[in-house]
Amino acid sequence: MAGLCEGRICIVTGAGRGIGREHSLMLASQGAKVVVNDLGGAMDGTGKSGGPAHDVVEEIKAMGVGDAVANEDDISDWDGAQKLVDQAIESFGGLDVVVNNAGILRDRMLANMTEAEWDAVIKVHLKGTAAPSHHAAAYWRERSKAGDEVDARIINTSSPSGIYGNVGQTNYGAAKAGIAAFTIIASQELARYGVTVNAIAPAALTRMTENLGMGAAPDDMKEKMSPRWIAPIVTWLASAESKGVTGRVFDVTGMRLGIAEGWHIGPTVEPTDDPTKLGPLVEQLVAQARPNADMFGHDKKD
């Protein structure tokens, strides 16, 4: 019986461990051919080792379904991202799906954050999403213009820290919020070429989150926070079945799967050009407006 992603050619970045590894294994189990990209660095992005990517490739080959090759290019580098896309095309004859998953953490309160901590996180997450997406989009555009039928996917990784907010993560949250906005805009731009663009905002117990409180959770909660719960929605989004879904951000954990709804205009009043009259108007607007969400996407309680 053919898998959900039979023959689909997929790139997964940051695929050597955690959520990315689960994506790669499930995609392959459903018949996909996977380019497993990972620098093999530390959680803060330093260092490099090809081991994790090659280990996942060996796991996939041992499964006896799907196929995989390893890639160690830096996806936050424009040329590195081009090499990654080229490898998929050269290894498997095309490209259908890009899963932008790679990320690092350098958490710090804003007043203490260094320029290097800001730049590194923005580069890996935001540029590391834009660069592979750019080169893949250019490839699909040319195929579409040549008259080929394109049914392609970009699947990005946002975060509750970005769409809801989390103290100590202005760099990470800003990057992840940017990825959510990037997803919506790219979905509008690429629809004409047969490409859908969606994102997930996952919460899972990985090496990036085990020191944020999740590592001390009870065993039953750890199971619910396993990264294995994240891969099914990504695998479905990578498949032909998801063709009608684009521009969405999916909030996903082992406890729920939902749609994260973006910014909407709330209460409004007639504007004034006199700033001295704004106090009562703003007070009225704030009183009527829905409060910002907490880290779980729910209205904050007073």
FENPEDA-V846614 format. One record per residue. N is the residue number from 1. RES is the residue in one letter. BURIAL is b if it has 16 or more other C-alpha atoms within 10 Angstrom, else e. Layout:
n,res,burial
N,RES,BURIAL
N,RES,BURIAL
This chain:
n,res,burial
1,M,e
2,A,e
3,G,b
4,L,b
5,C,b
6,E,b
7,G,b
8,R,b
9,I,b
10,C,b
11,I,b
12,V,b
13,T,b
14,G,b
15,A,b
16,G,b
17,R,b
18,G,b
19,I,b
20,G,b
21,R,b
22,E,b
23,H,b
24,S,b
25,L,b
26,M,b
27,L,b
28,A,b
29,S,b
30,Q,b
31,G,b
32,A,b
33,K,b
34,V,b
35,V,b
36,V,b
37,N,b
38,D,b
39,L,b
40,G,b
41,G,b
42,A,e
43,M,e
44,D,e
45,G,b
46,T,e
47,G,e
48,K,e
49,S,e
50,G,b
51,G,b
52,P,b
53,A,b
54,H,b
55,D,b
56,V,b
57,V,b
58,E,e
59,E,e
60,I,b
61,K,b
62,A,e
63,M,e
64,G,e
65,V,b
66,G,b
67,D,b
68,A,b
69,V,b
70,A,b
71,N,b
72,E,b
73,D,b
74,D,b
75,I,b
76,S,b
77,D,b
78,W,b
79,D,e
80,G,b
81,A,b
82,Q,b
83,K,b
84,L,b
85,V,b
86,D,b
87,Q,b
88,A,b
89,I,b
90,E,e
91,S,e
92,F,b
93,G,e
94,G,b
95,L,b
96,D,b
97,V,b
98,V,b
99,V,b
100,N,b
101,N,b
102,A,b
103,G,b
104,I,b
105,L,b
106,R,b
107,D,b
108,R,b
109,M,e
110,L,e
111,A,e
112,N,e
113,M,b
114,T,e
115,E,e
116,A,e
117,E,b
118,W,b
119,D,e
120,A,b
121,V,b
122,I,b
123,K,b
124,V,b
125,H,b
126,L,b
127,K,b
128,G,b
129,T,b
130,A,b
131,A,b
132,P,b
133,S,b
134,H,e
135,H,b
136,A,b
137,A,b
138,A,e
139,Y,b
140,W,b
141,R,b
142,E,e
143,R,e
144,S,b
145,K,e
146,A,e
147,G,e
148,D,e
149,E,e
150,V,b
151,D,b
152,A,b
153,R,b
154,I,b
155,I,b
156,N,b
157,T,b
158,S,b
159,S,b
160,P,b
161,S,b
162,G,b
163,I,b
164,Y,b
165,G,b
166,N,e
167,V,e
168,G,b
169,Q,b
170,T,b
171,N,b
172,Y,b
173,G,b
174,A,b
175,A,b
176,K,b
177,A,b
178,G,b
179,I,b
180,A,b
181,A,b
182,F,b
183,T,b
184,I,b
185,I,e
186,A,b
187,S,b
188,Q,e
189,E,e
190,L,b
191,A,e
192,R,e
193,Y,b
194,G,e
195,V,b
196,T,b
197,V,b
198,N,b
199,A,b
200,I,b
201,A,b
202,P,b
203,A,b
204,A,b
205,L,b
206,T,b
207,R,e
208,M,b
209,T,e
210,E,e
211,N,e
212,L,e
213,G,e
214,M,b
215,G,e
216,A,e
217,A,e
218,P,e
219,D,e
220,D,e
221,M,e
222,K,b
223,E,b
224,K,b
225,M,b
226,S,b
227,P,b
228,R,b
229,W,b
230,I,b
231,A,b
232,P,e
233,I,b
234,V,b
235,T,b
236,W,e
237,L,b
238,A,b
239,S,b
240,A,b
241,E,e
242,S,e
243,K,b
244,G,e
245,V,e
246,T,b
247,G,b
248,R,b
249,V,b
250,F,b
251,D,b
252,V,b
253,T,b
254,G,b
255,M,e
256,R,e
257,L,b
258,G,e
259,I,e
260,A,b
261,E,e
262,G,e
263,W,e
264,H,e
265,I,e
266,G,e
267,P,e
268,T,e
269,V,e
270,E,e
271,P,e
272,T,e
273,D,e
274,D,e
275,P,e
276,T,e
277,K,e
278,L,e
279,G,e
280,P,e
281,L,e
282,V,e
283,E,e
284,Q,e
285,L,e
286,V,e
287,A,e
288,Q,e
289,A,e
290,R,e
291,P,e
292,N,e
293,A,e
294,D,b
295,M,b
296,F,e
297,G,e
298,H,e
299,D,e
300,K,e
301,K,e
302,D,e
